[in-house]
C-alpha cells in the first residue's frame, strides 16, 4: 500500500513537472512569435512610411491614387504576416499539446 502511494506521488510529481515544462515551452514560443510579429510589423511600418514619404515628395495628384494602392498593399501584406504568425503559433501550441498527450500516455504505461 505504501509502495502504491509512493508510486502515485512520483507519478503525479512527474506529470506536474511535464505540464510545467510544456507550459514553459508554450510561453517561450508565444514570446518568440510575438517578438517576430512585432519586429516584422515595425519593419513593415518603417518601410511603408519611408516609401510613402519618398513617393509623396515626387508624386502629383494623379499619382496619389497609386500611393494609396501601395499603402493598401503593404497593409494587406502586414495583415497576412500577422495571420501567418498566428497560424504558426497555433501549430506550435497544437504540437505542444500532442507532445504533452504523448508524454501522459507514455507515463500511464
TORKOL-66504 format. One record per atom (N, C-alpha, C): x, y, z; residue in one letter; atom name; residue number from 1. Coordinates in Angstrom, 3 decimals. Example, Ala and Ser with C-alpha at 12.3 -4.5 7.8 and 13.67 -1.06 7.14 Angstrom:
(rec (13.190, -5.690, 7.800), A, N, 1)
(rec (12.300, -4.500, 7.800), A, CA, 1)
(rec (13.200, -3.300, 7.800), A, C, 1)
(rec (12.850, -2.250, 7.080), S, N, 2)
(rec (13.670, -1.060, 7.140), S, CA, 2)
(rec (12.900, 0.030, 7.870), S, C, 2)
***
This chain:
(rec (0.832, -1.198, 0.000), X, N, 1)
(rec (0.000, 0.000, 0.000), X, CA, 1)
(rec (0.878, 1.264, 0.000), X, C, 1)
(rec (1.932, 1.232, 0.778), X, N, 2)
(rec (2.860, 2.364, 0.817), X, CA, 2)
(rec (3.567, 2.519, -0.539), X, C, 2)
(rec (3.874, 1.385, -1.171), X, N, 3)
(rec (4.503, 1.419, -2.490), X, CA, 3)
(rec (3.594, 2.098, -3.508), X, C, 3)
(rec (2.309, 1.754, -3.478), X, N, 4)
(rec (1.336, 2.348, -4.405), X, CA, 4)
(rec (1.239, 3.848, -4.155), X, C, 4)
(rec (1.202, 4.230, -2.911), X, N, 5)
(rec (1.114, 5.650, -2.559), X, CA, 5)
(rec (2.356, 6.401, -3.052), X, C, 5)
(rec (3.505, 5.818, -2.818), X, N, 6)
(rec (4.753, 6.428, -3.254), X, CA, 6)
(rec (4.803, 6.517, -4.782), X, C, 6)
(rec (4.398, 5.454, -5.426), X, N, 7)
(rec (4.383, 5.447, -6.895), X, CA, 7)
(rec (3.428, 6.510, -7.434), X, C, 7)
(rec (2.271, 6.624, -6.839), X, N, 8)
(rec (1.301, 7.636, -7.267), X, CA, 8)
(rec (1.846, 9.047, -7.062), X, C, 8)
(rec (2.514, 9.255, -5.942), X, N, 9)
(rec (3.096, 10.573, -5.688), X, CA, 9)
(rec (4.174, 10.901, -6.712), X, C, 9)
(rec (5.017, 9.930, -7.014), X, N, 10)
(rec (6.053, 10.143, -8.019), X, CA, 10)
(rec (5.442, 10.414, -9.390), X, C, 10)
(rec (4.421, 9.644, -9.712), X, N, 11)
(rec (3.740, 9.829, -10.998), X, CA, 11)
(rec (3.113, 11.225, -11.071), X, C, 11)
(rec (2.432, 11.611, -10.024), X, N, 12)
(rec (1.810, 12.938, -10.008), X, CA, 12)
(rec (2.856, 14.045, -10.102), X, C, 12)
(rec (3.965, 13.860, -9.385), X, N, 13)
(rec (5.039, 14.841, -9.447), X, CA, 13)
(rec (5.608, 14.922, -10.857), X, C, 13)
(rec (5.770, 13.779, -11.492), X, N, 14)
(rec (6.285, 13.745, -12.848), X, CA, 14)
(rec (5.319, 14.449, -13.811), X, C, 14)
(rec (4.046, 14.210, -13.642), X, N, 15)
(rec (3.053, 14.868, -14.504), X, CA, 15)
(rec (3.091, 16.378, -14.329), X, C, 15)
(rec (3.185, 16.808, -13.095), X, N, 16)
(rec (3.251, 18.247, -12.829), X, CA, 16)
(rec (4.497, 18.844, -13.485), X, C, 16)
(rec (5.614, 18.154, -13.362), X, N, 17)
(rec (6.847, 18.632, -13.995), X, CA, 17)
(rec (6.690, 18.708, -15.505), X, C, 17)
(rec (6.107, 17.678, -16.089), X, N, 18)
(rec (5.905, 17.676, -17.547), X, CA, 18)
(rec (4.967, 18.803, -17.984), X, C, 18)
(rec (3.916, 19.004, -17.223), X, N, 19)
(rec (2.982, 20.087, -17.558), X, CA, 19)
(rec (3.672, 21.446, -17.441), X, C, 19)
(rec (4.511, 21.598, -16.434), X, N, 20)
(rec (5.256, 22.850, -16.284), X, CA, 20)
(rec (6.222, 23.049, -17.451), X, C, 20)
(rec (6.878, 21.983, -17.851), X, N, 21)
(rec (7.781, 22.065, -18.992), X, CA, 21)
(rec (7.005, 22.465, -20.249), X, C, 21)
(rec (5.870, 21.825, -20.460), X, N, 22)
(rec (5.053, 22.142, -21.642), X, CA, 22)
(rec (4.591, 23.600, -21.601), X, C, 22)
(rec (4.205, 24.056, -20.435), X, N, 23)
(rec (3.748, 25.444, -20.287), X, CA, 23)
(rec (4.899, 26.406, -20.576), X, C, 23)
(rec (6.075, 26.077, -20.085), X, N, 24)
(rec (7.245, 26.925, -20.346), X, CA, 24)
(rec (7.572, 26.968, -21.839), X, C, 24)
(rec (7.502, 25.824, -22.485), X, N, 25)
(rec (7.760, 25.768, -23.930), X, CA, 25)
(rec (6.720, 26.602, -24.679), X, C, 25)
(rec (5.471, 26.434, -24.299), X, N, 26)
(rec (4.400, 27.195, -24.954), X, CA, 26)
(rec (4.623, 28.696, -24.763), X, C, 26)
(rec (4.949, 29.107, -23.551), X, N, 27)
(rec (5.190, 30.524, -23.280), X, CA, 27)
(rec (6.383, 31.043, -24.062), X, C, 27)
(rec (7.419, 30.233, -24.139), X, N, 28)
(rec (8.616, 30.616, -24.886), X, CA, 28)
(rec (8.283, 30.844, -26.361), X, C, 28)
(rec (7.526, 29.904, -26.958), X, N, 29)
(rec (7.167, 30.054, -28.366), X, CA, 29)
(rec (6.208, 31.217, -28.588), X, C, 29)
(rec (5.310, 31.440, -27.661), X, N, 30)
(rec (4.415, 32.586, -27.788), X, CA, 30)
(rec (5.218, 33.883, -27.759), X, C, 30)
(rec (6.197, 33.967, -26.854), X, N, 31)
(rec (7.036, 35.170, -26.785), X, CA, 31)
(rec (7.822, 35.353, -28.075), X, C, 31)
(rec (8.393, 34.256, -28.581), X, N, 32)
(rec (9.161, 34.338, -29.816), X, CA, 32)
(rec (8.292, 34.797, -30.978), X, C, 32)
(rec (7.112, 34.210, -31.088), X, N, 33)
(rec (6.214, 34.574, -32.196), X, CA, 33)
(rec (5.748, 36.014, -32.047), X, C, 33)
(rec (5.446, 36.429, -30.817), X, N, 34)
(rec (5.042, 37.819, -30.597), X, CA, 34)
(rec (6.176, 38.776, -30.948), X, C, 34)
(rec (7.399, 38.409, -30.580), X, N, 35)
(rec (8.554, 39.253, -30.901), X, CA, 35)
(rec (8.752, 39.334, -32.405), X, C, 35)
(rec (8.681, 38.191, -33.073), X, N, 36)
(rec (8.842, 38.170, -34.531), X, CA, 36)
(rec (7.752, 38.995, -35.196), X, C, 36)
(rec (6.523, 38.811, -34.753), X, N, 37)
(rec (5.405, 39.568, -35.323), X, CA, 37)
(rec (5.592, 41.058, -35.105), X, C, 37)
(rec (5.981, 41.413, -33.899), X, N, 38)
(rec (6.200, 42.823, -33.584), X, CA, 38)
(rec (7.330, 43.407, -34.424), X, C, 38)
(rec (8.427, 42.662, -34.537), X, N, 39)
(rec (9.556, 43.131, -35.348), X, CA, 39)
(rec (9.161, 43.300, -36.809), X, C, 39)
(rec (8.435, 42.316, -37.334), X, N, 40)
(rec (8.007, 42.406, -38.732), X, CA, 40)
(rec (7.045, 43.568, -38.936), X, C, 40)
(rec (6.129, 43.726, -38.003), X, N, 41)
(rec (5.173, 44.830, -38.104), X, CA, 41)
(rec (5.909, 46.166, -38.084), X, C, 41)
(rec (6.856, 46.297, -37.179), X, N, 42)
(rec (7.634, 47.528, -37.084), X, CA, 42)
(rec (8.426, 47.768, -38.370), X, C, 42)
(rec (9.043, 46.712, -38.866), X, N, 43)
(rec (9.829, 46.820, -40.092), X, CA, 43)
(rec (8.948, 47.215, -41.276), X, C, 43)
(rec (7.781, 46.552, -41.390), X, N, 44)
(rec (6.858, 46.893, -42.477), X, CA, 44)
(rec (6.389, 48.341, -42.354), X, C, 44)
(rec (6.069, 48.761, -41.150), X, N, 45)
(rec (5.601, 50.143, -40.959), X, CA, 45)
(rec (6.693, 51.141, -41.301), X, C, 45)
(rec (7.923, 50.859, -40.832), X, N, 46)
(rec (9.031, 51.765, -41.137), X, CA, 46)
(rec (9.266, 51.859, -42.637), X, C, 46)
(rec (9.296, 50.708, -43.286), X, N, 47)
(rec (9.497, 50.673, -44.732), X, CA, 47)
(rec (8.370, 51.404, -45.451), X, C, 47)
(rec (7.162, 51.155, -45.002), X, N, 48)
(rec (5.999, 51.799, -45.617), X, CA, 48)
(rec (6.084, 53.313, -45.466), X, C, 48)
(rec (6.373, 53.780, -44.263), X, N, 49)
(rec (6.442, 55.216, -44.031), X, CA, 49)
(rec (7.561, 55.854, -44.853), X, C, 49)
(rec (8.687, 55.162, -44.939), X, N, 50)
(rec (9.814, 55.678, -45.715), X, CA, 50)
(rec (9.434, 55.788, -47.186), X, C, 50)
(rec (8.851, 54.729, -47.705), X, N, 51)
(rec (8.463, 54.733, -49.115), X, CA, 51)
(rec (7.356, 55.750, -49.384), X, C, 51)
(rec (6.421, 55.839, -48.447), X, N, 52)
(rec (5.346, 56.823, -48.630), X, CA, 52)
(rec (5.895, 58.244, -48.656), X, C, 52)
(rec (6.851, 58.505, -47.778), X, N, 53)
(rec (7.467, 59.835, -47.754), X, CA, 53)
(rec (8.170, 60.155, -49.059), X, C, 53)
(rec (8.903, 59.183, -49.585), X, N, 54)
(rec (9.607, 59.389, -50.853), X, CA, 54)
(rec (8.612, 59.597, -51.991), X, C, 54)
(rec (7.546, 58.822, -51.980), X, N, 55)
(rec (6.558, 58.933, -53.053), X, CA, 55)
(rec (5.794, 60.254, -52.986), X, C, 55)
(rec (5.463, 60.684, -51.772), X, N, 56)
(rec (4.734, 61.952, -51.621), X, CA, 56)
(rec (5.528, 63.114, -52.206), X, C, 56)
(rec (6.834, 63.069, -52.018), X, N, 57)
(rec (7.688, 64.152, -52.499), X, CA, 57)
(rec (7.700, 64.232, -54.025), X, C, 57)
(rec (7.510, 63.118, -54.693), X, N, 58)
(rec (7.656, 63.108, -56.149), X, CA, 58)
(rec (6.349, 62.939, -56.932), X, C, 58)
(rec (5.269, 62.699, -56.236), X, N, 59)
(rec (4.023, 62.413, -56.949), X, CA, 59)
(rec (3.122, 63.645, -57.044), X, C, 59)
(rec (2.390, 63.708, -58.138), X, N, 60)
(rec (1.368, 64.739, -58.266), X, CA, 60)
(rec (0.005, 64.146, -57.932), X, C, 60)
(rec (-1.063, 64.875, -58.156), X, N, 61)
(rec (-2.411, 64.441, -57.782), X, CA, 61)
(rec (-2.835, 63.094, -58.351), X, C, 61)
(rec (-2.526, 62.841, -59.616), X, N, 62)
(rec (-2.934, 61.572, -60.227), X, CA, 62)
(rec (-2.229, 60.379, -59.593), X, C, 62)
(rec (-0.994, 60.592, -59.232), X, N, 63)
(rec (-0.203, 59.503, -58.680), X, CA, 63)
(rec (-0.538, 59.234, -57.205), X, C, 63)
(rec (-1.278, 60.110, -56.577), X, N, 64)
(rec (-1.681, 59.874, -55.189), X, CA, 64)
(rec (-2.517, 58.599, -55.066), X, C, 64)
(rec (-3.319, 58.306, -56.065), X, N, 65)
(rec (-4.112, 57.071, -56.040), X, CA, 65)
(rec (-3.202, 55.843, -56.026), X, C, 65)
(rec (-2.137, 55.908, -56.802), X, N, 66)
(rec (-1.181, 54.810, -56.802), X, CA, 66)
(rec (-0.544, 54.653, -55.415), X, C, 66)
(rec (-0.293, 55.770, -54.775), X, N, 67)
(rec (0.280, 55.743, -53.430), X, CA, 67)
(rec (-0.671, 55.055, -52.447), X, C, 67)
(rec (-1.924, 55.381, -52.541), X, N, 68)
(rec (-2.913, 54.764, -51.652), X, CA, 68)
(rec (-3.026, 53.261, -51.926), X, C, 68)
(rec (-2.932, 52.889, -53.199), X, N, 69)
(rec (-2.943, 51.456, -53.543), X, CA, 69)
(rec (-1.739, 50.743, -52.944), X, C, 69)
(rec (-0.584, 51.396, -53.006), X, N, 70)
(rec (0.623, 50.809, -52.421), X, CA, 70)
(rec (0.479, 50.653, -50.910), X, C, 70)
(rec (-0.078, 51.667, -50.284), X, N, 71)
(rec (-0.293, 51.600, -48.834), X, CA, 71)
(rec (-1.236, 50.444, -48.496), X, C, 71)
(rec (-2.289, 50.327, -49.243), X, N, 72)
(rec (-3.241, 49.230, -49.024), X, CA, 72)
(rec (-2.557, 47.870, -49.205), X, C, 72)
(rec (-1.709, 47.789, -50.237), X, N, 73)
(rec (-0.985, 46.546, -50.498), X, CA, 73)
(rec (-0.087, 46.177, -49.318), X, C, 73)
(rec (0.643, 47.138, -48.792), X, N, 74)
(rec (1.511, 46.866, -47.648), X, CA, 74)
(rec (0.691, 46.494, -46.412), X, C, 74)
(rec (-0.431, 47.151, -46.229), X, N, 75)
(rec (-1.279, 46.814, -45.081), X, CA, 75)
(rec (-1.818, 45.390, -45.215), X, C, 75)
(rec (-2.160, 44.990, -46.434), X, N, 76)
(rec (-2.609, 43.614, -46.653), X, CA, 76)
(rec (-1.486, 42.619, -46.378), X, C, 76)
(rec (-0.276, 42.967, -46.798), X, N, 77)
(rec (0.866, 42.090, -46.529), X, CA, 77)
(rec (1.121, 41.983, -45.024), X, C, 77)
(rec (1.000, 43.096, -44.347), X, N, 78)
(rec (1.196, 43.095, -42.902), X, CA, 78)
(rec (0.136, 42.232, -42.224), X, C, 78)
(rec (-1.103, 42.357, -42.656), X, N, 79)
(rec (-2.185, 41.540, -42.099), X, CA, 79)
(rec (-1.931, 40.067, -42.385), X, C, 79)
(rec (-1.486, 39.748, -43.596), X, N, 80)
(rec (-1.176, 38.355, -43.923), X, CA, 80)
(rec (-0.049, 37.833, -43.044), X, C, 80)
(rec (0.951, 38.656, -42.823), X, N, 81)
(rec (2.071, 38.267, -41.961), X, CA, 81)
(rec (1.567, 37.968, -40.552), X, C, 81)
(rec (0.684, 38.822, -40.047), X, N, 82)
(rec (0.118, 38.591, -38.716), X, CA, 82)
(rec (-0.670, 37.279, -38.691), X, C, 82)
(rec (-1.463, 37.056, -39.736), X, N, 83)
(rec (-2.260, 35.827, -39.792), X, CA, 83)
(rec (-1.361, 34.593, -39.885), X, C, 83)
(rec (-0.306, 34.697, -40.713), X, N, 84)
(rec (0.641, 33.580, -40.832), X, CA, 84)
(rec (1.311, 33.296, -39.489), X, C, 84)
(rec (1.673, 34.352, -38.772), X, N, 85)
(rec (2.292, 34.176, -37.454), X, CA, 85)
(rec (1.325, 33.513, -36.494), X, C, 85)
(rec (0.070, 33.913, -36.567), X, N, 86)
(rec (-0.938, 33.315, -35.690), X, CA, 86)
(rec (-1.108, 31.828, -36.009), X, C, 86)
(rec (-1.131, 31.501, -37.295), X, N, 87)
(rec (-1.254, 30.096, -37.704), X, CA, 87)
(rec (-0.051, 29.299, -37.198), X, C, 87)
(rec (1.147, 29.887, -37.321), X, N, 88)
(rec (2.349, 29.210, -36.828), X, CA, 88)
(rec (2.257, 28.984, -35.322), X, C, 88)
(rec (1.786, 29.982, -34.597), X, N, 89)
(rec (1.643, 29.855, -33.150), X, CA, 89)
(rec (0.648, 28.751, -32.815), X, C, 89)
(rec (-0.453, 28.710, -33.533), X, N, 90)
(rec (-1.455, 27.670, -33.284), X, CA, 90)
(rec (-0.879, 26.287, -33.569), X, C, 90)
(rec (-0.057, 26.167, -34.624), X, N, 91)
(rec (0.571, 24.882, -34.934), X, CA, 91)
(rec (1.522, 24.469, -33.821), X, C, 91)
(rec (2.307, 25.428, -33.346), X, N, 92)
(rec (3.260, 25.133, -32.270), X, CA, 92)
(rec (2.515, 24.710, -31.008), X, C, 92)
(rec (1.465, 25.441, -30.681), X, N, 93)
(rec (0.689, 25.105, -29.486), X, CA, 93)
(rec (0.031, 23.737, -29.631), X, C, 93)
(rec (-0.435, 23.425, -30.831), X, N, 94)
(rec (-1.030, 22.112, -31.075), X, CA, 94)
(rec (0.021, 21.013, -30.939), X, C, 94)
(rec (1.218, 21.274, -31.477), X, N, 95)
(rec (2.315, 20.305, -31.335), X, CA, 95)
(rec (2.643, 20.077, -29.868), X, C, 95)
(rec (2.665, 21.138, -29.107), X, N, 96)
(rec (2.945, 21.020, -27.676), X, CA, 96)
(rec (1.865, 20.179, -27.007), X, C, 96)
(rec (0.633, 20.427, -27.380), X, N, 97)
(rec (-0.475, 19.671, -26.799), X, CA, 97)
(rec (-0.341, 18.181, -27.136), X, C, 97)
(rec (-0.007, 17.894, -28.395), X, N, 98)
(rec (0.154, 16.498, -28.811), X, CA, 98)
(rec (1.312, 15.838, -28.070), X, C, 98)
(rec (2.420, 16.552, -27.926), X, N, 99)
(rec (3.571, 16.003, -27.197), X, CA, 99)
(rec (3.204, 15.762, -25.736), X, C, 99)
(rec (2.443, 16.683, -25.178), X, N, 100)
(rec (2.010, 16.531, -23.786), X, CA, 100)
(rec (1.130, 15.287, -23.643), X, C, 100)
(rec (0.252, 15.078, -24.609), X, N, 101)
(rec (-0.604, 13.897, -24.569), X, CA, 101)
(rec (0.229, 12.627, -24.729), X, C, 101)
(rec (1.244, 12.689, -25.586), X, N, 102)
(rec (2.128, 11.538, -25.742), X, CA, 102)
(rec (2.851, 11.220, -24.434), X, C, 102)
(rec (3.320, 12.266, -23.783), X, N, 103)
(rec (4.040, 12.085, -22.515), X, CA, 103)
(rec (3.112, 11.456, -21.474), X, C, 103)
(rec (1.900, 11.957, -21.420), X, N, 104)
(rec (0.929, 11.407, -20.449), X, CA, 104)
(rec (0.636, 9.957, -20.773), X, C, 104)
(rec (0.449, 9.639, -22.062), X, N, 105)
(rec (0.171, 8.253, -22.460), X, CA, 105)
(rec (1.357, 7.339, -22.153), X, C, 105)
(rec (2.553, 7.847, -22.380), X, N, 106)
(rec (3.745, 7.038, -22.093), X, CA, 106)
(rec (3.876, 6.782, -20.599), X, C, 106)
(rec (3.621, 7.826, -19.821), X, N, 107)
(rec (3.773, 7.667, -18.370), X, CA, 107)
(rec (2.679, 6.794, -17.773), X, C, 107)
(rec (1.571, 6.696, -18.446), X, N, 108)
(rec (0.497, 5.816, -17.962), X, CA, 108)
(rec (0.865, 4.344, -18.139), X, C, 108)
(rec (1.688, 4.078, -19.128), X, N, 109)
(rec (2.078, 2.701, -19.417), X, CA, 109)
(rec (3.066, 2.274, -18.423), X, C, 109)
***
